[in-house]
Amino acid sequence: MANESLNTPEQQGELRENKLTFEDQVIKKIAGLASNEVQGILSMSGGFMSGLTDRLRSTEDITKGIGAEVGERQVALDLRVVVEYGKNIPSIFQETVSKIKKSIGDMTGLEVVEVNMHVEDVMTREEFDAKSKNEQAEEKTSRELK
């Protein structure tokens, strides 16, 4: 009787723990979509797109400019953004952090323990729109040449 084992299939199943995990890309995508809701962020990582609706419909990667470290229970994020000139950047940062924490928490149950936002540039809306149009035209020309 001293050699009793807990290795029957039923007992092994009881000892196993269920586990839910997320790819980094999933967390980055949630963070990107949440960031797109913040007024004053023109783009992520200097990738130029025109307006919120174009950003959401764009073929550009929504995770561009976002780095994520995803653990079993916690997430840390790094964002690279272009902000609209004249806007209050600390307020934009606080709103971004709030929206990201809520979205990731609600959707995944993970705790966002750190959000770092690096502002790469500030631009007026007019500058941004002009640069966006130029980049879209260059991209279209590039596709046509292929």
N, CA, C and O atoms as a GROMACS GRO file, in nm:
protein
  584
    1MET      N    1   0.081  -0.119   0.000
    1MET     CA    2   0.000   0.000   0.000
    1MET      C    3   0.085   0.126   0.000
    1MET      O    4   0.038   0.232  -0.040
    2ALA      N    5   0.209   0.118   0.044
    2ALA     CA    6   0.296   0.235   0.050
    2ALA      C    7   0.334   0.284  -0.088
    2ALA      O    8   0.378   0.398  -0.102
    3ASN      N    9   0.318   0.201  -0.193
    3ASN     CA   10   0.356   0.239  -0.328
    3ASN      C   11   0.239   0.293  -0.409
    3ASN      O   12   0.246   0.292  -0.532
    4GLU      N   13   0.136   0.340  -0.347
    4GLU     CA   14   0.023   0.395  -0.422
    4GLU      C   15   0.069   0.514  -0.504
    4GLU      O   16   0.149   0.596  -0.456
    5SER      N   17   0.021   0.525  -0.626
    5SER     CA   18   0.063   0.631  -0.716
    5SER      C   19  -0.055   0.718  -0.756
    5SER      O   20  -0.169   0.672  -0.759
    6LEU      N   21  -0.027   0.843  -0.786
    6LEU     CA   22  -0.131   0.935  -0.834
    6LEU      C   23  -0.125   0.948  -0.986
    6LEU      O   24  -0.155   1.054  -1.041
    7ASN      N   25  -0.086   0.841  -1.053
    7ASN     CA   26  -0.065   0.851  -1.196
    7ASN      C   27  -0.177   0.792  -1.281
    7ASN      O   28  -0.156   0.767  -1.399
    8THR      N   29  -0.294   0.769  -1.225
    8THR     CA   30  -0.404   0.723  -1.308
    8THR      C   31  -0.449   0.842  -1.393
    8THR      O   32  -0.432   0.957  -1.351
    9PRO      N   33  -0.504   0.818  -1.511
    9PRO     CA   34  -0.545   0.929  -1.599
    9PRO      C   35  -0.640   1.027  -1.530
    9PRO      O   36  -0.630   1.148  -1.550
   10GLU      N   37  -0.730   0.976  -1.450
   10GLU     CA   38  -0.824   1.065  -1.381
   10GLU      C   39  -0.751   1.156  -1.283
   10GLU      O   40  -0.780   1.276  -1.274
   11GLN      N   41  -0.657   1.099  -1.210
   11GLN     CA   42  -0.583   1.176  -1.110
   11GLN      C   43  -0.488   1.275  -1.178
   11GLN      O   44  -0.470   1.386  -1.128
   12GLN      N   45  -0.428   1.237  -1.289
   12GLN     CA   46  -0.339   1.330  -1.362
   12GLN      C   47  -0.418   1.450  -1.411
   12GLN      O   48  -0.371   1.564  -1.404
   13GLY      N   49  -0.538   1.426  -1.459
   13GLY     CA   50  -0.624   1.534  -1.508
   13GLY      C   51  -0.658   1.632  -1.398
   13GLY      O   52  -0.668   1.752  -1.423
   14GLU      N   53  -0.677   1.582  -1.278
   14GLU     CA   54  -0.708   1.669  -1.165
   14GLU      C   55  -0.590   1.757  -1.129
   14GLU      O   56  -0.609   1.868  -1.078
   15LEU      N   57  -0.470   1.709  -1.154
   15LEU     CA   58  -0.350   1.784  -1.118
   15LEU      C   59  -0.313   1.888  -1.223
   15LEU      O   60  -0.240   1.982  -1.193
   16ARG      N   61  -0.361   1.874  -1.343
   16ARG     CA   62  -0.330   1.968  -1.450
   16ARG      C   63  -0.406   2.098  -1.428
   16ARG      O   64  -0.519   2.101  -1.381
   17GLU      N   65  -0.340   2.205  -1.465
   17GLU     CA   66  -0.400   2.337  -1.452
   17GLU      C   67  -0.438   2.388  -1.590
   17GLU      O   68  -0.360   2.377  -1.685
   18ASN      N   69  -0.556   2.443  -1.604
   18ASN     CA   70  -0.597   2.503  -1.730
   18ASN      C   71  -0.519   2.632  -1.748
   18ASN      O   72  -0.483   2.698  -1.651
   19LYS      N   73  -0.494   2.668  -1.875
   19LYS     CA   74  -0.408   2.782  -1.901
   19LYS      C   75  -0.458   2.859  -2.022
   19LYS      O   76  -0.489   2.799  -2.125
   20LEU      N   77  -0.465   2.990  -2.010
   20LEU     CA   78  -0.501   3.078  -2.121
   20LEU      C   79  -0.382   3.167  -2.149
   20LEU      O   80  -0.332   3.234  -2.059
   21THR      N   81  -0.335   3.168  -2.273
   21THR     CA   82  -0.222   3.252  -2.311
   21THR      C   83  -0.257   3.333  -2.434
   21THR      O   84  -0.350   3.301  -2.508
   22PHE      N   85  -0.180   3.441  -2.456
   22PHE     CA   86  -0.204   3.529  -2.570
   22PHE      C   87  -0.072   3.554  -2.644
   22PHE      O   88   0.033   3.571  -2.582
   23GLU      N   89  -0.079   3.554  -2.774
   23GLU     CA   90   0.035   3.594  -2.856
   23GLU      C   91   0.061   3.742  -2.832
   23GLU      O   92  -0.033   3.818  -2.807
   24ASP      N   93   0.186   3.784  -2.840
   24ASP     CA   94   0.219   3.926  -2.826
   24ASP      C   95   0.140   4.010  -2.926
   24ASP      O   96   0.097   4.121  -2.894
   25GLN      N   97   0.123   3.958  -3.048
   25GLN     CA   98   0.052   4.032  -3.154
   25GLN      C   99  -0.092   4.066  -3.113
   25GLN      O  100  -0.143   4.172  -3.149
   26VAL      N  101  -0.156   3.977  -3.039
   26VAL     CA  102  -0.294   4.002  -2.994
   26VAL      C  103  -0.296   4.120  -2.898
   26VAL      O  104  -0.380   4.209  -2.912
   27ILE      N  105  -0.204   4.123  -2.803
   27ILE     CA  106  -0.197   4.233  -2.707
   27ILE      C  107  -0.162   4.363  -2.778
   27ILE      O  108  -0.219   4.468  -2.747
   28LYS      N  109  -0.069   4.357  -2.872
   28LYS     CA  110  -0.030   4.477  -2.948
   28LYS      C  111  -0.148   4.531  -3.030
   28LYS      O  112  -0.168   4.652  -3.041
   29LYS      N  113  -0.225   4.440  -3.086
   29LYS     CA  114  -0.340   4.482  -3.167
   29LYS      C  115  -0.445   4.550  -3.080
   29LYS      O  116  -0.500   4.653  -3.119
   30ILE      N  117  -0.474   4.494  -2.965
   30ILE     CA  118  -0.570   4.556  -2.873
   30ILE      C  119  -0.521   4.695  -2.834
   30ILE      O  120  -0.598   4.791  -2.832
   31ALA      N  121  -0.392   4.706  -2.802
   31ALA     CA  122  -0.334   4.835  -2.764
   31ALA      C  123  -0.341   4.934  -2.880
   31ALA      O  124  -0.369   5.052  -2.860
   32GLY      N  125  -0.315   4.887  -3.002
   32GLY     CA  126  -0.321   4.974  -3.120
   32GLY      C  127  -0.460   5.026  -3.146
   32GLY      O  128  -0.479   5.144  -3.177
   33LEU      N  129  -0.558   4.938  -3.135
   33LEU     CA  130  -0.697   4.980  -3.157
   33LEU      C  131  -0.742   5.078  -3.048
   33LEU      O  132  -0.812   5.175  -3.078
   34ALA      N  133  -0.703   5.053  -2.923
   34ALA     CA  134  -0.738   5.144  -2.814
   34ALA      C  135  -0.671   5.281  -2.835
   34ALA      O  136  -0.733   5.384  -2.810
   35SER      N  137  -0.546   5.281  -2.880
   35SER     CA  138  -0.474   5.406  -2.903
   35SER      C  139  -0.536   5.488  -3.016
   35SER      O  140  -0.534   5.611  -3.013
   36ASN      N  141  -0.592   5.419  -3.115
   36ASN     CA  142  -0.656   5.488  -3.226
   36ASN      C  143  -0.778   5.568  -3.182
   36ASN      O  144  -0.822   5.658  -3.254
   37GLU      N  145  -0.833   5.537  -3.066
   37GLU     CA  146  -0.950   5.608  -3.016
   37GLU      C  147  -0.914   5.740  -2.948
   37GLU      O  148  -1.002   5.819  -2.914
   38VAL      N  149  -0.784   5.765  -2.928
   38VAL     CA  150  -0.740   5.884  -2.855
   38VAL      C  151  -0.720   6.000  -2.951
   38VAL      O  152  -0.643   5.991  -3.046
   39GLN      N  153  -0.793   6.109  -2.925
   39GLN     CA  154  -0.777   6.231  -3.004
   39GLN      C  155  -0.640   6.291  -2.976
   39GLN      O  156  -0.601   6.303  -2.860
   40GLY      N  157  -0.568   6.328  -3.081
   40GLY     CA  158  -0.437   6.389  -3.064
   40GLY      C  159  -0.324   6.297  -3.106
   40GLY      O  160  -0.214   6.345  -3.134
   41ILE      N  161  -0.348   6.167  -3.111
   41ILE     CA  162  -0.247   6.076  -3.166
   41ILE      C  163  -0.274   6.068  -3.315
   41ILE      O  164  -0.378   6.018  -3.359
   42LEU      N  165  -0.178   6.117  -3.393
   42LEU     CA  166  -0.195   6.116  -3.538
   42LEU      C  167  -0.159   5.980  -3.598
   42LEU      O  168  -0.224   5.932  -3.690
   43SER      N  169  -0.054   5.919  -3.545
   43SER     CA  170  -0.016   5.787  -3.595
   43SER      C  171   0.079   5.720  -3.496
   43SER      O  172   0.131   5.782  -3.404
   44MET      N  173   0.098   5.592  -3.520
   44MET     CA  174   0.192   5.513  -3.440
   44MET      C  175   0.320   5.496  -3.522
   44MET      O  176   0.314   5.470  -3.642
   45SER      N  177   0.432   5.512  -3.457
   45SER     CA  178   0.562   5.485  -3.515
   45SER      C  179   0.590   5.559  -3.644
   45SER      O  180   0.665   5.509  -3.728
   46GLY      N  181   0.532   5.676  -3.662
   46GLY     CA  182   0.562   5.754  -3.780
   46GLY      C  183   0.498   5.703  -3.907
   46GLY      O  184   0.523   5.758  -4.014
   47GLY      N  185   0.416   5.597  -3.899
   47GLY     CA  186   0.346   5.549  -4.018
   47GLY      C  187   0.228   5.642  -4.041
   47GLY      O  188   0.141   5.654  -3.954
   48PHE      N  189   0.222   5.706  -4.154
   48PHE     CA  190   0.121   5.810  -4.173
   48PHE      C  191  -0.003   5.756  -4.242
   48PHE      O  192   0.004   5.691  -4.346
   49MET      N  193  -0.117   5.785  -4.180
   49MET     CA  194  -0.247   5.748  -4.234
   49MET      C  195  -0.337   5.868  -4.210
   49MET      O  196  -0.314   5.945  -4.117
   50SER      N  197  -0.436   5.883  -4.290
   50SER     CA  198  -0.519   6.002  -4.280
   50SER      C  199  -0.647   5.973  -4.203
   50SER      O  200  -0.736   5.902  -4.251
   51GLY      N  201  -0.657   6.028  -4.083
   51GLY     CA  202  -0.781   6.020  -4.007
   51GLY      C  203  -0.806   5.885  -3.944
   51GLY      O  204  -0.747   5.784  -3.984
   52LEU      N  205  -0.894   5.884  -3.845
   52LEU     CA  206  -0.925   5.762  -3.771
   52LEU      C  207  -0.987   5.655  -3.859
   52LEU      O  208  -0.948   5.538  -3.850
   53THR      N  209  -1.083   5.691  -3.944
   53THR     CA  210  -1.148   5.588  -4.025
   53THR      C  211  -1.049   5.527  -4.123
   53THR      O  212  -1.054   5.406  -4.148
   54ASP      N  213  -0.959   5.608  -4.180
   54ASP     CA  214  -0.858   5.551  -4.268
   54ASP      C  215  -0.763   5.461  -4.192
   54ASP      O  216  -0.719   5.358  -4.243
   55ARG      N  217  -0.732   5.501  -4.067
   55ARG     CA  218  -0.642   5.417  -3.988
   55ARG      C  219  -0.703   5.280  -3.965
   55ARG      O  220  -0.634   5.179  -3.975
   56LEU      N  221  -0.831   5.276  -3.936
   56LEU     CA  222  -0.895   5.148  -3.907
   56LEU      C  223  -0.913   5.064  -4.032
   56LEU      O  224  -0.913   4.941  -4.025
   57ARG      N  225  -0.928   5.128  -4.147
   57ARG     CA  226  -0.946   5.053  -4.270
   57ARG      C  227  -0.815   5.027  -4.342
   57ARG      O  228  -0.812   4.950  -4.438
   58SER      N  229  -0.709   5.089  -4.298
   58SER     CA  230  -0.581   5.081  -4.366
   58SER      C  231  -0.529   4.938  -4.365
   58SER      O  232  -0.557   4.860  -4.275
   59THR      N  233  -0.451   4.908  -4.469
   59THR     CA  234  -0.385   4.778  -4.472
   59THR      C  235  -0.258   4.782  -4.388
   59THR      O  236  -0.195   4.678  -4.367
   60GLU      N  237  -0.221   4.900  -4.340
   60GLU     CA  238  -0.103   4.911  -4.255
   60GLU      C  239  -0.124   4.835  -4.125
   60GLU      O  240  -0.235   4.829  -4.072
   61ASP      N  241  -0.018   4.779  -4.076
   61ASP     CA  242  -0.022   4.700  -3.954
   61ASP      C  243  -0.057   4.787  -3.835
   61ASP      O  244   0.016   4.881  -3.803
   62ILE      N  245  -0.168   4.758  -3.768
   62ILE     CA  246  -0.216   4.835  -3.653
   62ILE      C  247  -0.120   4.821  -3.535
   62ILE      O  248  -0.124   4.902  -3.442
   63THR      N  249  -0.034   4.720  -3.538
   63THR     CA  250   0.059   4.697  -3.427
   63THR      C  251   0.192   4.770  -3.447
   63THR      O  252   0.279   4.764  -3.360
   64LYS      N  253   0.206   4.838  -3.558
   64LYS     CA  254   0.329   4.912  -3.587
   64LYS      C  255   0.352   5.016  -3.477
   64LYS      O  256   0.260   5.089  -3.440
   65GLY      N  257   0.473   5.022  -3.427
   65GLY     CA  258   0.505   5.119  -3.324
   65GLY      C  259   0.472   5.075  -3.182
   65GLY      O  260   0.480   5.155  -3.089
   66ILE      N  261   0.436   4.949  -3.166
   66ILE     CA  262   0.400   4.898  -3.033
   66ILE      C  263   0.487   4.777  -3.000
   66ILE      O  264   0.495   4.682  -3.077
   67GLY      N  265   0.550   4.784  -2.886
   67GLY     CA  266   0.626   4.670  -2.834
   67GLY      C  267   0.553   4.617  -2.711
   67GLY      O  268   0.498   4.695  -2.633
   68ALA      N  269   0.553   4.486  -2.694
   68ALA     CA  270   0.482   4.427  -2.580
   68ALA      C  271   0.564   4.316  -2.518
   68ALA      O  272   0.624   4.234  -2.587
   69GLU      N  273   0.564   4.315  -2.386
   69GLU     CA  274   0.617   4.203  -2.310
   69GLU      C  275   0.497   4.144  -2.237
   69GLU      O  276   0.438   4.208  -2.150
   70VAL      N  277   0.463   4.022  -2.272
   70VAL     CA  278   0.343   3.958  -2.219
   70VAL      C  279   0.382   3.841  -2.130
   70VAL      O  280   0.447   3.746  -2.175
   71GLY      N  281   0.342   3.849  -2.005
   71GLY     CA  282   0.364   3.739  -1.912
   71GLY      C  283   0.236   3.661  -1.893
   71GLY      O  284   0.140   3.678  -1.969
   72GLU      N  285   0.234   3.577  -1.792
   72GLU     CA  286   0.114   3.497  -1.767
   72GLU      C  287   0.000   3.580  -1.711
   72GLU      O  288  -0.117   3.549  -1.734
   73ARG      N  289   0.033   3.686  -1.638
   73ARG     CA  290  -0.072   3.768  -1.575
   73ARG      C  291  -0.057   3.918  -1.601
   73ARG      O  292  -0.149   3.995  -1.574
   74GLN      N  293   0.059   3.958  -1.654
   74GLN     CA  294   0.086   4.100  -1.668
   74GLN      C  295   0.142   4.134  -1.806
   74GLN      O  296   0.196   4.048  -1.877
   75VAL      N  297   0.127   4.263  -1.842
   75VAL     CA  298   0.172   4.313  -1.971
   75VAL      C  299   0.246   4.444  -1.950
   75VAL      O  300   0.206   4.526  -1.867
   76ALA      N  301   0.353   4.464  -2.026
   76ALA     CA  302   0.422   4.592  -2.032
   76ALA      C  303   0.428   4.634  -2.179
   76ALA      O  304   0.457   4.551  -2.265
   77LEU      N  305   0.400   4.761  -2.207
   77LEU     CA  306   0.392   4.809  -2.344
   77LEU      C  307   0.482   4.930  -2.367
   77LEU      O  308   0.500   5.013  -2.278
   78ASP      N  309   0.536   4.939  -2.487
   78ASP     CA  310   0.610   5.056  -2.533
   78ASP      C  311   0.543   5.104  -2.661
   78ASP      O  312   0.524   5.026  -2.755
   79LEU      N  313   0.508   5.233  -2.666
   79LEU     CA  314   0.442   5.292  -2.782
   79LEU      C  315   0.530   5.401  -2.841
   79LEU      O  316   0.596   5.476  -2.768
   80ARG      N  317   0.532   5.409  -2.974
   80ARG     CA  318   0.601   5.516  -3.044
   80ARG      C  319   0.494   5.589  -3.125
   80ARG      O  320   0.427   5.529  -3.209
   81VAL      N  321   0.479   5.721  -3.099
   81VAL     CA  322   0.366   5.793  -3.158
   81VAL      C  323   0.408   5.927  -3.220
   81VAL      O  324   0.513   5.982  -3.189
   82VAL      N  325   0.321   5.975  -3.307
   82VAL     CA  326   0.327   6.112  -3.358
   82VAL      C  327   0.202   6.180  -3.305
   82VAL      O  328   0.090   6.131  -3.321
   83VAL      N  329   0.222   6.296  -3.240
   83VAL     CA  330   0.113   6.367  -3.173
   83VAL      C  331   0.082   6.496  -3.247
   83VAL      O  332   0.170   6.559  -3.306
   84GLU      N  333  -0.045   6.534  -3.242
   84GLU     CA  334  -0.088   6.657  -3.308
   84GLU      C  335  -0.037   6.779  -3.231
   84GLU      O  336  -0.051   6.788  -3.109
   85TYR      N  337   0.023   6.872  -3.306
   85TYR     CA  338   0.077   6.995  -3.247
   85TYR      C  339  -0.034   7.074  -3.179
   85TYR      O  340  -0.146   7.084  -3.230
   86GLY      N  341  -0.001   7.129  -3.063
   86GLY     CA  342  -0.096   7.212  -2.990
   86GLY      C  343  -0.180   7.135  -2.889
   86GLY      O  344  -0.252   7.196  -2.810
   87LYS      N  345  -0.172   7.005  -2.890
   87LYS     CA  346  -0.248   6.923  -2.796
   87LYS      C  347  -0.167   6.902  -2.669
   87LYS      O  348  -0.044   6.911  -2.671
   88ASN      N  349  -0.234   6.875  -2.559
   88ASN     CA  350  -0.170   6.852  -2.431
   88ASN      C  351  -0.121   6.707  -2.425
   88ASN      O  352  -0.200   6.614  -2.408
   89ILE      N  353   0.009   6.690  -2.441
   89ILE     CA  354   0.066   6.556  -2.452
   89ILE      C  355   0.050   6.476  -2.322
   89ILE      O  356   0.018   6.357  -2.330
   90PRO      N  357   0.071   6.534  -2.203
   90PRO     CA  358   0.047   6.454  -2.082
   90PRO      C  359  -0.098   6.403  -2.072
   90PRO      O  360  -0.121   6.292  -2.025
   91SER      N  361  -0.194   6.484  -2.115
   91SER     CA  362  -0.335   6.440  -2.114
   91SER      C  363  -0.357   6.326  -2.214
   91SER      O  364  -0.428   6.230  -2.185
   92ILE      N  365  -0.295   6.338  -2.332
   92ILE     CA  366  -0.305   6.233  -2.433
   92ILE      C  367  -0.245   6.104  -2.378
   92ILE      O  368  -0.301   5.996  -2.397
   93PHE      N  369  -0.131   6.116  -2.311
   93PHE     CA  370  -0.066   5.999  -2.252
   93PHE      C  371  -0.157   5.933  -2.148
   93PHE      O  372  -0.175   5.811  -2.151
   94GLN      N  373  -0.215   6.011  -2.059
   94GLN     CA  374  -0.302   5.955  -1.955
   94GLN      C  375  -0.425   5.887  -2.016
   94GLN      O  376  -0.465   5.779  -1.971
   95GLU      N  377  -0.484   5.950  -2.117
   95GLU     CA  378  -0.602   5.890  -2.182
   95GLU      C  379  -0.563   5.760  -2.253
   95GLU      O  380  -0.638   5.662  -2.250
   96THR      N  381  -0.446   5.761  -2.317
   96THR     CA  382  -0.399   5.641  -2.387
   96THR      C  383  -0.378   5.526  -2.288
   96THR      O  384  -0.422   5.414  -2.312
   97VAL      N  385  -0.310   5.555  -2.177
   97VAL     CA  386  -0.286   5.453  -2.074
   97VAL      C  387  -0.418   5.398  -2.023
   97VAL      O  388  -0.434   5.276  -2.010
   98SER      N  389  -0.512   5.486  -1.995
   98SER     CA  390  -0.642   5.446  -1.942
   98SER      C  391  -0.717   5.355  -2.040
   98SER      O  392  -0.770   5.251  -2.001
   99LYS      N  393  -0.721   5.395  -2.167
   99LYS     CA  394  -0.794   5.316  -2.268
   99LYS      C  395  -0.726   5.180  -2.291
   99LYS      O  396  -0.794   5.078  -2.304
  100ILE      N  397  -0.595   5.179  -2.295
  100ILE     CA  398  -0.523   5.053  -2.316
  100ILE      C  399  -0.545   4.959  -2.198
  100ILE      O  400  -0.574   4.841  -2.217
  101LYS      N  401  -0.531   5.010  -2.076
  101LYS     CA  402  -0.550   4.925  -1.957
  101LYS      C  403  -0.690   4.867  -1.954
  101LYS      O  404  -0.708   4.749  -1.924
  102LYS      N  405  -0.790   4.950  -1.984
  102LYS     CA  406  -0.928   4.902  -1.982
  102LYS      C  407  -0.950   4.796  -2.090
  102LYS      O  408  -1.005   4.690  -2.062
  103SER      N  409  -0.907   4.824  -2.212
  103SER     CA  410  -0.930   4.730  -2.323
  103SER      C  411  -0.860   4.597  -2.299
  103SER      O  412  -0.921   4.491  -2.315
  104ILE      N  413  -0.734   4.602  -2.260
  104ILE     CA  414  -0.660   4.477  -2.238
  104ILE      C  415  -0.717   4.403  -2.117
  104ILE      O  416  -0.733   4.281  -2.121
  105GLY      N  417  -0.748   4.475  -2.010
  105GLY     CA  418  -0.806   4.412  -1.892
  105GLY      C  419  -0.939   4.348  -1.921
  105GLY      O  420  -0.964   4.233  -1.882
  106ASP      N  421  -1.028   4.422  -1.990
  106ASP     CA  422  -1.161   4.369  -2.021
  106ASP      C  423  -1.154   4.248  -2.114
  106ASP      O  424  -1.229   4.152  -2.096
  107MET      N  425  -1.066   4.253  -2.213
  107MET     CA  426  -1.063   4.147  -2.313
  107MET      C  427  -0.982   4.025  -2.272
  107MET      O  428  -1.014   3.913  -2.312
  108THR      N  429  -0.878   4.046  -2.193
  108THR     CA  430  -0.786   3.935  -2.163
  108THR      C  431  -0.777   3.899  -2.016
  108THR      O  432  -0.739   3.787  -1.982
  109GLY      N  433  -0.812   3.991  -1.929
  109GLY     CA  434  -0.796   3.969  -1.786
  109GLY      C  435  -0.654   3.996  -1.738
  109GLY      O  436  -0.624   3.982  -1.620
  110LEU      N  437  -0.564   4.035  -1.830
  110LEU     CA  438  -0.427   4.064  -1.793
  110LEU      C  439  -0.418   4.205  -1.734
  110LEU      O  440  -0.495   4.294  -1.769
  111GLU      N  441  -0.322   4.222  -1.644
  111GLU     CA  442  -0.299   4.353  -1.582
  111GLU      C  443  -0.188   4.424  -1.659
  111GLU      O  444  -0.079   4.370  -1.677
  112VAL      N  445  -0.216   4.546  -1.704
  112VAL     CA  446  -0.113   4.627  -1.769
  112VAL      C  447  -0.037   4.698  -1.659
  112VAL      O  448  -0.091   4.786  -1.592
  113VAL      N  449   0.089   4.661  -1.641
  113VAL     CA  450   0.168   4.716  -1.530
  113VAL      C  451   0.256   4.833  -1.573
  113VAL      O  452   0.306   4.908  -1.489
  114GLU      N  453   0.274   4.848  -1.705
  114GLU     CA  454   0.362   4.956  -1.751
  114GLU      C  455   0.324   4.994  -1.894
  114GLU      O  456   0.306   4.908  -1.980
  115VAL      N  457   0.312   5.125  -1.918
  115VAL     CA  458   0.294   5.177  -2.053
  115VAL      C  459   0.394   5.291  -2.068
  115VAL      O  460   0.389   5.390  -1.995
  116ASN      N  461   0.483   5.277  -2.164
  116ASN     CA  462   0.580   5.382  -2.196
  116ASN      C  463   0.544   5.437  -2.332
  116ASN      O  464   0.527   5.360  -2.427
  117MET      N  465   0.533   5.569  -2.344
  117MET     CA  466   0.499   5.630  -2.473
  117MET      C  467   0.613   5.724  -2.512
  117MET      O  468   0.647   5.817  -2.439
  118HIS      N  469   0.670   5.699  -2.628
  118HIS     CA  470   0.776   5.782  -2.682
  118HIS      C  471   0.718   5.865  -2.796
  118HIS      O  472   0.672   5.809  -2.896
  119VAL      N  473   0.722   5.997  -2.782
  119VAL     CA  474   0.670   6.085  -2.886
  119VAL      C  475   0.783   6.109  -2.986
  119VAL      O  476   0.885   6.170  -2.953
  120GLU      N  477   0.764   6.058  -3.108
  120GLU     CA  478   0.867   6.070  -3.211
  120GLU      C  479   0.860   6.202  -3.286
  120GLU      O  480   0.960   6.250  -3.338
  121ASP      N  481   0.739   6.260  -3.291
  121ASP     CA  482   0.724   6.385  -3.366
  121ASP      C  483   0.594   6.452  -3.324
  121ASP      O  484   0.504   6.388  -3.271
  122VAL      N  485   0.586   6.582  -3.350
  122VAL     CA  486   0.460   6.656  -3.340
  122VAL      C  487   0.437   6.721  -3.475
  122VAL      O  488   0.532   6.768  -3.538
  123MET      N  489   0.314   6.723  -3.519
  123MET     CA  490   0.278   6.780  -3.649
  123MET      C  491   0.144   6.847  -3.638
  123MET      O  492   0.059   6.808  -3.558
  124THR      N  493   0.124   6.947  -3.721
  124THR     CA  494  -0.009   7.004  -3.733
  124THR      C  495  -0.093   6.905  -3.813
  124THR      O  496  -0.039   6.820  -3.884
  125ARG      N  497  -0.222   6.917  -3.803
  125ARG     CA  498  -0.312   6.830  -3.879
  125ARG      C  499  -0.285   6.846  -4.029
  125ARG      O  500  -0.287   6.748  -4.103
  126GLU      N  501  -0.259   6.971  -4.073
  126GLU     CA  502  -0.233   6.998  -4.215
  126GLU      C  503  -0.104   6.930  -4.262
  126GLU      O  504  -0.101   6.870  -4.369
  127GLU      N  505   0.002   6.938  -4.180
  127GLU     CA  506   0.128   6.870  -4.213
  127GLU      C  507   0.106   6.720  -4.225
  127GLU      O  508   0.152   6.655  -4.319
  128PHE      N  509   0.035   6.666  -4.128
  128PHE     CA  510   0.009   6.523  -4.124
  128PHE      C  511  -0.069   6.479  -4.247
  128PHE      O  512  -0.034   6.380  -4.311
  129ASP      N  513  -0.176   6.553  -4.281
  129ASP     CA  514  -0.258   6.518  -4.397
  129ASP      C  515  -0.176   6.525  -4.526
  129ASP      O  516  -0.189   6.438  -4.612
  130ALA      N  517  -0.093   6.630  -4.540
  130ALA     CA  518  -0.011   6.645  -4.660
  130ALA      C  519   0.090   6.530  -4.671
  130ALA      O  520   0.106   6.472  -4.778
  131LYS      N  521   0.156   6.498  -4.562
  131LYS     CA  522   0.254   6.390  -4.564
  131LYS      C  523   0.186   6.257  -4.590
  131LYS      O  524   0.238   6.172  -4.661
  132SER      N  525   0.068   6.240  -4.533
  132SER     CA  526  -0.008   6.117  -4.553
  132SER      C  527  -0.044   6.100  -4.701
  132SER      O  528  -0.029   5.991  -4.757
  133LYS      N  529  -0.090   6.207  -4.764
  133LYS     CA  530  -0.125   6.201  -4.907
  133LYS      C  531  -0.003   6.167  -4.992
  133LYS      O  532  -0.012   6.088  -5.085
  134ASN      N  533   0.111   6.229  -4.959
  134ASN     CA  534   0.234   6.200  -5.033
  134ASN      C  535   0.275   6.055  -5.018
  134ASN      O  536   0.313   5.991  -5.116
  135GLU      N  537   0.267   6.002  -4.898
  135GLU     CA  538   0.306   5.862  -4.876
  135GLU      C  539   0.210   5.766  -4.945
  135GLU      O  540   0.252   5.664  -4.999
  136GLN      N  541   0.080   5.800  -4.944
  136GLN     CA  542  -0.017   5.714  -5.012
  136GLN      C  543   0.009   5.715  -5.162
  136GLN      O  544  -0.001   5.610  -5.227
  137ALA      N  545   0.042   5.831  -5.218
  137ALA     CA  546   0.071   5.841  -5.361
  137ALA      C  547   0.197   5.761  -5.396
  137ALA      O  548   0.201   5.692  -5.497
  138GLU      N  549   0.300   5.771  -5.311
  138GLU     CA  550   0.423   5.695  -5.332
  138GLU      C  551   0.396   5.545  -5.324
  138GLU      O  552   0.450   5.467  -5.402
  139GLU      N  553   0.314   5.505  -5.229
  139GLU     CA  554   0.282   5.362  -5.213
  139GLU      C  555   0.206   5.312  -5.335
  139GLU      O  556   0.231   5.202  -5.383
  140LYS      N  557   0.112   5.391  -5.385
  140LYS     CA  558   0.033   5.352  -5.503
  140LYS      C  559   0.124   5.339  -5.624
  140LYS      O  560   0.111   5.243  -5.700
  141THR      N  561   0.216   5.434  -5.644
  141THR     CA  562   0.310   5.429  -5.755
  141THR      C  563   0.398   5.306  -5.743
  141THR      O  564   0.424   5.237  -5.842
  142SER      N  565   0.444   5.277  -5.624
  142SER     CA  566   0.529   5.161  -5.600
  142SER      C  567   0.455   5.032  -5.635
  142SER      O  568   0.514   4.942  -5.696
  143ARG      N  569   0.327   5.021  -5.597
  143ARG     CA  570   0.249   4.901  -5.629
  143ARG      C  571   0.229   4.888  -5.778
  143ARG      O  572   0.233   4.777  -5.832
  144GLU      N  573   0.206   5.000  -5.847
  144GLU     CA  574   0.183   4.995  -5.990
  144GLU      C  575   0.308   4.953  -6.066
  144GLU      O  576   0.297   4.892  -6.173
  145LEU      N  577   0.426   4.984  -6.014
  145LEU     CA  578   0.552   4.948  -6.080
  145LEU      C  579   0.584   4.801  -6.064
  145LEU      O  580   0.665   4.747  -6.140
  146LYS      N  581   0.524   4.735  -5.968
  146LYS     CA  582   0.555   4.592  -5.944
  146LYS      C  583   0.488   4.502  -6.038
  146LYS      O  584   0.506   4.380  -6.029
   0.00000   0.00000   0.00000
